[in-house]
Amino acid sequence: MFRSVITGTGSYIPPFIQSNRDFTKHVFYSENQQPLSTPPEEVVEKFKQITGIEERRYATDELNTSDIGSRAAKAAIADSGIDPESIDQLIVAHNFGNVIKHTIQTDAVPSLACHIKHELGIRNPHCVAYDILFGCPGWVQGVIQADAFFKAGVAKKALVIGTETLSRVIDMYDRDSMIFSDGAGAAVLEYKDVAHDGPGILGSATQTHSLDEIDYINMAMSYYPGSDPGIRYIKMKGRKVYEFAMKYVPAAMKDCLEKSGVQIHELKKVFLHQANEKMDEGIIKRMYQLFGITKLPDNIMPMSIHWLGNSSVATVPTLYDLVRKQQVPDHHLEPGDVVLFASVGAGMNVNAVCYRY
């Protein structure tokens, strides 16, 4: 039988480290543009306790979103050993295009996928390059799209990239700015004839909730008094996002496992969007509760948020690449292991993919 198999992965982790200590020098403001009464040191410490984030990575000034995406893509291609000219679909998930450092305008024409195809030097015109905007679940959705193209018989190889430079769209006067970071992750997928118990995608689930939830993550002016209303930054209603994620992500993950014909005890790892440590732990607990299980298996959920922060579409592929290459302590994969990729983000969108390694 044929399945979509991940044959190579790569990631790019920017070298510049922004620690929590750096934010203790900031003055934070509320949504109504009033300074927070809590000292910055306390704001930062409470932030760490809730999110688990101690540091995050920012891209250097000369690199754009497509640049770091290209670096992750090159690593994935090298890992897979494929000829880049044989790629049929080049799918790039992002949210803000190329935001050139010290500017306020997003460059999304041509698409980031076309930029990356150019940087990879792929000449084949039948390698179709396009972007998807799906919030933080964008890379997972790109994998779902590649699988659909394979099953439709119009493609056999795909390169799916998640890349973002969120450091260039954050409001430094907003305490939520400490969550976001930069990074890129990529994977090569191939449609292969495998045994019934062989590797590949077993199933997926996707939802979009866009009524009351439409502005849970949005763009708005800075919290700094007198700031230019024409310059907008990423904003988040943290409590709303948390409550939404607790309700819908575990259910989507359960739905995905059931569609895949996988029993919960077969699950070895969950690669969950690295948004917030407490939220991710809550999502995992609630998913197992939906199956009537109160005690979680050991080492079920690797995490990178403590040192990489939330790089949106890049978190899941980066974490998967790190675990595959044994760069996350106490986590590794063996052939036959069943894993889940899952994410939640602006839209509000939720998705999950069940995959056998």
C-alpha positions as CSV (number, residue, x, y, z in Angstrom):
1,M,0.0,0.0,0.0
2,F,1.1,3.6,-0.6
3,R,1.6,6.1,2.1
4,S,3.1,9.6,2.5
5,V,6.5,9.1,4.2
6,I,8.8,11.7,5.7
7,T,12.2,10.8,4.3
8,G,14.2,13.8,5.5
9,T,14.0,16.7,8.0
10,G,15.9,19.8,8.7
11,S,15.7,22.9,10.8
12,Y,17.4,26.3,11.3
13,I,17.8,27.7,14.8
14,P,18.9,31.3,14.7
15,P,22.1,32.0,16.7
16,F,20.9,35.2,18.5
17,I,19.6,34.4,22.0
18,Q,17.1,36.8,23.7
19,S,16.9,35.7,27.4
20,N,14.2,36.6,29.9
21,R,16.7,38.7,31.6
22,D,16.8,41.0,28.6
23,F,13.1,41.8,29.1
24,T,13.5,42.9,32.7
25,K,14.7,46.2,31.3
26,H,11.4,46.8,29.5
27,V,8.5,48.9,30.5
28,F,5.3,47.0,29.7
29,Y,1.9,48.5,29.1
30,S,-1.7,47.2,29.1
31,E,-4.1,47.2,26.2
32,N,-5.5,50.6,27.4
33,Q,-1.9,52.0,27.1
34,Q,-1.3,52.3,30.8
35,P,2.0,51.1,32.3
36,L,1.7,47.9,34.3
37,S,1.9,48.4,38.0
38,T,3.8,45.2,38.4
39,P,7.6,45.6,38.2
40,P,9.1,44.2,35.0
41,E,11.1,41.6,37.0
42,E,7.9,40.2,38.4
43,V,6.2,40.2,35.0
44,V,9.0,38.2,33.5
45,E,9.1,35.7,36.4
46,K,5.4,35.1,36.2
47,F,5.7,34.7,32.4
48,K,8.3,32.0,32.9
49,Q,6.2,30.1,35.4
50,I,3.2,30.1,33.0
51,T,4.9,29.5,29.7
52,G,8.1,27.7,30.6
53,I,10.0,30.0,28.3
54,E,13.5,31.0,29.5
55,E,15.0,32.2,26.2
56,R,14.1,32.5,22.5
57,R,15.9,32.9,19.2
58,Y,15.9,35.9,16.9
59,A,17.2,35.9,13.3
60,T,20.1,38.1,12.5
61,D,19.4,41.3,10.6
62,E,20.6,40.2,7.2
63,L,18.3,37.1,7.1
64,N,14.7,37.1,6.2
65,T,11.9,34.5,6.7
66,S,12.6,32.9,3.2
67,D,16.4,32.8,4.0
68,I,16.0,30.8,7.1
69,G,13.4,28.6,5.4
70,S,15.8,27.9,2.7
71,R,18.4,26.8,5.2
72,A,16.0,24.4,6.8
73,A,14.9,23.1,3.4
74,K,18.5,22.4,2.3
75,A,19.1,20.4,5.5
76,A,15.9,18.4,4.8
77,I,16.9,17.7,1.2
78,A,20.3,16.6,2.2
79,D,18.9,14.3,4.9
80,S,16.5,12.7,2.4
81,G,19.1,12.3,-0.3
82,I,16.6,13.3,-3.1
83,D,17.3,15.3,-6.2
84,P,15.7,18.7,-5.6
85,E,14.7,18.7,-9.2
86,S,12.3,15.8,-8.5
87,I,10.2,17.8,-6.0
88,D,6.6,18.2,-7.2
89,Q,5.2,20.4,-4.5
90,L,7.1,23.1,-2.5
91,I,4.8,24.3,0.2
92,V,5.8,27.1,2.6
93,A,3.8,27.9,5.7
94,H,4.3,31.3,7.3
95,N,2.1,34.2,8.5
96,F,3.9,37.5,7.7
97,G,6.1,37.0,4.6
98,N,9.5,38.6,4.6
99,V,9.6,41.5,7.1
100,I,12.9,43.2,6.4
101,K,14.6,44.3,9.6
102,H,13.9,48.0,10.6
103,T,11.0,48.3,8.1
104,I,7.2,48.0,8.7
105,Q,6.2,46.5,5.4
106,T,5.7,42.8,4.6
107,D,7.2,41.5,1.4
108,A,5.0,38.6,0.2
109,V,5.3,39.1,-3.6
110,P,6.7,36.9,-5.0
111,S,5.6,34.2,-2.5
112,L,8.1,32.9,0.0
113,A,7.8,29.5,-1.7
114,C,9.0,31.1,-5.0
115,H,11.9,32.8,-3.1
116,I,12.9,29.5,-1.6
117,K,12.7,27.7,-4.9
118,H,14.9,30.3,-6.3
119,E,17.4,30.1,-3.4
120,L,17.5,26.3,-3.8
121,G,18.2,26.7,-7.5
122,I,15.4,24.4,-8.6
123,R,14.9,24.8,-12.4
124,N,12.1,22.3,-12.9
125,P,8.9,24.3,-13.8
126,H,6.7,21.4,-12.6
127,C,7.9,21.9,-9.1
128,V,4.9,24.0,-8.0
129,A,5.8,26.5,-5.2
130,Y,3.2,28.2,-3.1
131,D,2.5,29.6,0.4
132,I,-0.2,28.7,2.9
133,L,-1.5,31.0,5.6
134,F,-3.0,28.9,8.4
135,G,-1.7,30.4,11.6
136,C,0.6,28.4,13.7
137,P,-0.8,25.0,12.4
138,G,0.5,26.0,8.9
139,W,3.3,23.4,8.6
140,V,1.0,20.6,9.8
141,Q,-1.6,21.7,7.3
142,G,1.1,21.7,4.5
143,V,1.8,18.1,5.4
144,I,-1.9,17.3,5.1
145,Q,-2.1,19.1,1.7
146,A,1.0,17.2,0.4
147,D,-0.7,13.9,1.5
148,A,-3.9,14.9,-0.4
149,F,-1.9,15.7,-3.6
150,F,-0.2,12.4,-3.4
151,K,-3.4,10.5,-3.0
152,A,-4.9,12.5,-6.0
153,G,-2.1,11.2,-8.1
154,V,-0.6,14.6,-9.1
155,A,2.6,14.5,-7.0
156,K,5.0,12.0,-5.6
157,K,7.5,14.2,-3.7
158,A,6.9,17.3,-1.6
159,L,9.0,19.7,0.5
160,V,7.0,21.3,3.3
161,I,8.6,24.2,5.2
162,G,7.5,26.2,8.2
163,T,9.4,29.5,8.6
164,E,8.8,32.7,10.6
165,T,10.5,35.8,12.0
166,L,8.0,36.8,14.6
167,S,10.6,39.1,16.3
168,R,9.8,41.6,13.6
169,V,6.1,41.9,14.2
170,I,6.0,42.0,18.0
171,D,5.2,45.0,20.2
172,M,8.0,45.1,22.7
173,Y,5.7,47.0,25.1
174,D,3.3,44.1,25.3
175,R,4.3,41.3,27.7
176,D,3.0,38.7,25.2
177,S,5.9,39.7,23.0
178,M,8.1,37.5,25.2
179,I,6.4,34.4,23.8
180,F,7.4,34.8,20.2
181,S,10.6,33.8,18.4
182,D,12.1,33.0,15.0
183,G,13.0,29.7,13.3
184,A,12.4,27.3,10.5
185,G,11.7,23.6,10.0
186,A,11.2,21.5,7.0
187,A,10.5,18.0,5.8
188,V,10.6,16.0,2.6
189,L,7.7,13.7,2.0
190,E,7.5,11.0,-0.6
191,Y,4.7,8.7,-1.7
192,K,6.0,5.2,-1.2
193,D,4.8,1.6,-1.4
194,V,5.1,0.3,2.1
195,A,4.0,-2.7,4.1
196,H,0.7,-2.5,6.0
197,D,2.6,-1.8,9.3
198,G,5.2,0.4,7.5
199,P,5.8,4.1,7.9
200,G,3.7,7.0,6.7
201,I,0.7,9.1,7.4
202,L,-2.2,7.1,8.9
203,G,-4.8,9.9,9.1
204,S,-5.5,13.6,9.9
205,A,-8.1,16.0,11.2
206,T,-8.5,19.7,10.7
207,Q,-11.0,22.4,12.0
208,T,-11.5,26.1,11.5
209,H,-13.4,28.2,14.1
210,S,-13.9,31.7,12.8
211,L,-17.0,33.2,14.4
212,D,-16.5,34.4,18.0
213,E,-12.9,33.2,17.7
214,I,-11.8,35.3,14.8
215,D,-9.9,37.9,16.8
216,Y,-8.3,35.7,19.5
217,I,-5.0,36.3,17.6
218,N,-4.9,39.4,15.5
219,M,-3.0,42.6,14.5
220,A,-3.4,45.8,16.3
221,M,-1.5,49.0,17.3
222,S,1.2,49.1,20.0
223,Y,0.3,49.4,23.6
224,Y,2.8,52.3,23.9
225,P,1.0,55.6,24.6
226,G,0.8,57.8,21.5
227,S,2.0,55.1,19.1
228,D,1.3,55.3,15.4
229,P,-2.1,53.5,14.8
230,G,-0.9,52.7,11.2
231,I,1.8,50.4,12.5
232,R,0.4,47.1,13.7
233,Y,1.7,44.2,15.7
234,I,0.7,40.7,16.5
235,K,-1.7,40.6,19.5
236,M,-3.2,37.7,21.4
237,K,-6.1,37.3,23.9
238,G,-4.2,34.8,26.0
239,R,-7.1,33.5,28.2
240,K,-9.3,33.0,25.2
241,V,-6.6,31.1,23.2
242,Y,-6.0,28.9,26.3
243,E,-9.6,28.1,26.8
244,F,-10.1,27.4,23.0
245,A,-7.1,25.1,22.9
246,M,-8.2,23.1,26.0
247,K,-11.6,22.5,24.4
248,Y,-10.7,21.8,20.7
249,V,-7.2,20.5,20.4
250,P,-7.6,17.3,22.5
251,A,-10.8,16.5,20.7
252,A,-9.1,16.9,17.3
253,M,-6.2,14.7,18.4
254,K,-8.7,12.0,19.5
255,D,-10.6,12.3,16.3
256,C,-7.3,11.9,14.3
257,L,-6.3,8.8,16.2
258,E,-9.7,7.2,15.7
259,K,-9.7,8.0,12.0
260,S,-6.3,6.4,11.8
261,G,-7.4,3.2,13.5
262,V,-4.8,3.7,16.2
263,Q,-5.4,2.8,19.8
264,I,-4.3,5.3,22.4
265,H,-1.8,2.9,24.0
266,E,0.0,2.6,20.7
267,L,0.9,6.3,20.8
268,K,4.6,6.9,21.5
269,K,5.1,10.7,21.0
270,V,3.1,13.8,20.6
271,F,4.8,16.7,18.7
272,L,2.6,19.5,19.9
273,H,2.9,23.2,18.8
274,Q,5.2,24.9,21.3
275,A,3.0,27.7,22.4
276,N,2.9,27.6,26.2
277,E,4.2,24.8,28.5
278,K,1.2,24.8,30.9
279,M,-1.2,24.9,27.9
280,D,0.6,22.0,26.2
281,E,0.6,19.9,29.4
282,G,-3.1,20.6,29.8
283,I,-3.9,19.6,26.2
284,I,-2.1,16.2,26.6
285,K,-3.8,15.5,30.0
286,R,-7.2,16.3,28.5
287,M,-6.6,14.2,25.4
288,Y,-5.8,11.1,27.6
289,Q,-8.8,11.9,29.8
290,L,-11.0,11.7,26.7
291,F,-9.9,8.1,26.5
292,G,-10.5,7.5,30.2
293,I,-6.8,7.6,31.1
294,T,-5.6,9.7,34.0
295,K,-1.9,8.6,34.2
296,L,0.2,9.9,31.3
297,P,2.9,7.6,29.8
298,D,6.5,8.6,30.5
299,N,8.2,10.9,28.0
300,I,5.2,11.2,25.7
301,M,5.7,14.9,24.9
302,P,9.1,16.3,23.9
303,M,9.4,20.1,24.3
304,S,11.7,22.8,23.0
305,I,9.8,25.9,24.2
306,H,12.1,26.5,27.1
307,W,15.0,27.5,24.9
308,L,13.4,28.2,21.5
309,G,10.2,30.0,22.4
310,N,7.2,30.0,20.1
311,S,8.3,30.2,16.5
312,S,4.7,29.6,15.2
313,V,4.7,27.3,12.1
314,A,8.3,26.3,12.8
315,T,7.8,24.7,16.2
316,V,6.5,21.3,15.2
317,P,8.9,20.5,12.3
318,T,11.9,21.9,14.3
319,L,11.0,19.7,17.3
320,Y,10.5,16.6,15.2
321,D,13.9,17.2,13.5
322,L,15.6,17.6,16.8
323,V,14.1,14.4,18.2
324,R,14.9,12.4,15.0
325,K,18.5,13.5,15.3
326,Q,18.6,12.7,19.1
327,Q,19.1,16.3,20.2
328,V,16.4,16.4,22.8
329,P,17.4,14.6,26.0
330,D,15.4,11.5,27.0
331,H,13.5,11.4,23.7
332,H,14.1,9.3,20.6
333,L,12.2,7.4,17.9
334,E,12.3,3.8,16.8
335,P,10.9,2.4,13.5
336,G,7.2,1.6,14.0
337,D,6.6,4.2,16.6
338,V,3.2,6.0,16.2
339,V,3.3,9.7,16.8
340,L,0.9,12.7,16.6
341,F,1.7,16.1,15.1
342,A,-0.8,18.7,16.4
343,S,-1.2,22.5,16.4
344,V,-3.5,25.4,17.2
345,G,-3.4,29.0,16.1
346,A,-4.9,32.1,14.5
347,G,-8.1,31.5,12.6
348,M,-8.8,29.8,14.9
349,N,-7.4,26.7,13.3
350,V,-6.7,23.3,14.8
351,N,-5.2,20.2,13.1
352,A,-3.5,16.9,13.8
353,V,-1.7,14.2,11.8
354,C,-1.1,10.6,12.9
355,Y,2.1,9.2,11.6
356,R,4.0,5.9,11.9
357,Y,7.7,6.4,12.0
